[in-house]
Amino acid sequence: MALPLPIVDGLELAAPYRSLLNPDAVVRDSHGRPRRLPRFFYAIDSWAAALDIHLTDHFALWEFIDVDLHEPMPLRRFPRYVPCAVTVLAAHLEVLRLELGAPVRIAANGGYRSPSHARSTPGSIHGWGTAANIYQVGDTYLDGRESIERVSAIASRLLPAVRTRGYGSGPGLADDHLHLDLGYVTAIPGTTTDGEGTR
């Protein structure tokens, strides 16, 4: 089923959005490797739409775009834009949720964050819409080694494409959530012409 959301080419957005989203720009990740930012986005016209639209049976769009004041003001207003690859993340989380048999909760700022989010590091994978910080599964908060490592092990076994980060307080580690991601995935909608023909 197609999502009831328009797809936009980020290169055609108004200048304020382009300057904050940097569509198709090459940035460096934490290891200095070049990564190309997403170019194609779903356009979300209201918070009501984000609440109503489900990417999967158990995940609504709003769960992936819930951010705080560290996101620049233009990107907190509607319309808002989220990379099309968010649907790939949602599909993986749906599989995890079904295996766990309980709701999987994404933290605020734990889904998509723009490259301009004040708390994101350059090249943060959250800027691709393919990372999630899970803070709760059912009634269990992921705020200790045992709970984080248990869900991490299940995700790693169940979802070969998913990378999880272990428990801890060092760089990239956390003691109050489980980070999982799919890498630097970009999605080019099949009906989109991007200068190289339709893909």
N, C-alpha and C positions, 0 to 999 in steps of 0.2 A: 504494500500500500504506500503510495506516495505521500510525503508529508505535506500538509496544507500551508507550506511556507514558500515564499518566493526565494529564489537563489540569485544572489548578486555577485558580480565580479568586483572584487575589492578595488581594482584599478579604476573603476568607474564611479566610485563613491565620491562624495564631496570632499574637498581638501582637508577639513578638520578630521574626518574619519580616516582618510588615507594616512595622515601624519601620525595618528595614534595606533592604527592597526598595522601599518607598514606592509600591505599585502605584496606578496611575491618577493620581498626583500630578503637578502641573504644576511643572516646574523651568525654569531659564533656561540656555540654551546659552552658549557663549563669546562670542556676539555679543549676548547679552541677550534673545534671542527665546524666547518661552514654548514648551516642548515637554512633551507628556504622556507620562509613563513607562508602560511596558507594564503591563497588568493581568492577562493570562493567561499561564500558565507550564506547561511540562512538569515533572512531578514525577519526579525520578530517585532511586530508592531505595537504590542502592549504586554503588560504584566499578565493580564487576563488570558491572553493567547498562550503565554509561557506556562501558565498554570494548567490550561486546558489541553495542550498538545502533548501527547505521549509519544516518546521515541520508541518505547517498548511497552509491554503490558504493565510493568511495574515502575518505569522511570519516566517522569514528566520532564519536559524541557527546562522548567524553572530550576530544577535541581542542579543543572550544569552551568547556570549563569548567575547564581546567587553570589554577589560580591559586595564589598563594603566601600567605605570612603576612600580607600587606596586606589580604586579604579578611577581614572579621570572622569570628571562630570559628563562630558559629551557621550561617553560610553556607558554611563548609567541611565541615560535618557533613552526613550524609545523614538524611532526604531533602534533596536540593538542588533548586533551582528555576531554570529557564532560560526566558527569553521564547520564546513559540512562533515568533516571527519568525526564530529561528536556522535554521529549515529553509530559509528564503528565501536566507540567506547561504550555507548549505551547497550549495544548488543552483547558485548563481553560481560558487562555488569549484570545483565539479565540472566545470563548463564550462571554466573556466580550466585546470584540471588536465589535462583531455583535450586541450586545444589545446597545452599545453606538453609533454605526453607524459612527465611526470615527477611524482613526489610533491611536493605543496605543503605545507610545514610551517608551522603556526601557533605563534607564540611563547607561552611561559607568560605568563599575564595578557594575551595578545594576542587572545583571543576575547571571550566574555562576562565582564564584570566588573560586579558590582552597583553601584548608585549610592553605596553605602557603602564601596567599596574605597578604601583610604587613598591610593593613587596616582592615582586618577581625579579629573579636574577636574569641577566641577559641570556637569551636562548632557553628560558624555562619551558619545559615541555608542556606546561599548562597552556601556553600560547597557541598550541595546535589543537586544543580541544580533545586531546587524547590521554589525559591524565586525570586521576581522581584521588582525593584524600578521603578515605573512609574513616569516620570517627565512631560509628556505631553499627552493630549488626543485631537486629532484634532488640532485646533489652540490655545487651552487653556493649559497654563502651570499650573501644580499643584504646585503652590508656595504660597498658602495662605489657610487659614482655610476653606473657603467656597468651593473652588474647590477640595481640598483633601477630605473633609468630604462628598461631593456629590458623588464622584466616589467610595469612600469607602463604602458608604451606598448601592450603586448599586451592587458592587461586593459582599458584604455580603449577600444581598437578593438573588442574582442570583446564587451564588456559595457556597453552604453550607460547602464545605470542605476547603474553603479559609479563612485564618485569615488575617485581616488587622490591621495595627497599626495607631492610630489616629494622629492628628496634634499636634505638640508641639516641644519643644526643650529638653525634658528630655531623659533619657536612652531609646533607642529603638524608639523614636519619631523623626519626621523630619518636617521641615516647607517648604521644597522645593521638595518633592516627596511623593508618596504614596507607602509604602511597603506592599506587599501582599505575602503570602506564603502558601504552602500546608503541612507544617510540615516536619518531617524528613523521607521522602519517599525514598525508594531505589527500583530500578527496576532490576529484574533478568530476562534477556531475556529467553523466552520459550525454545530456542534451546541450552541453556547453561548448561553444567554440572559443578556443583560447589562443588563436593565432597559428595553431598547427593543425587545424581541422577539428572536426567534432570527435570527442572521445567518449 
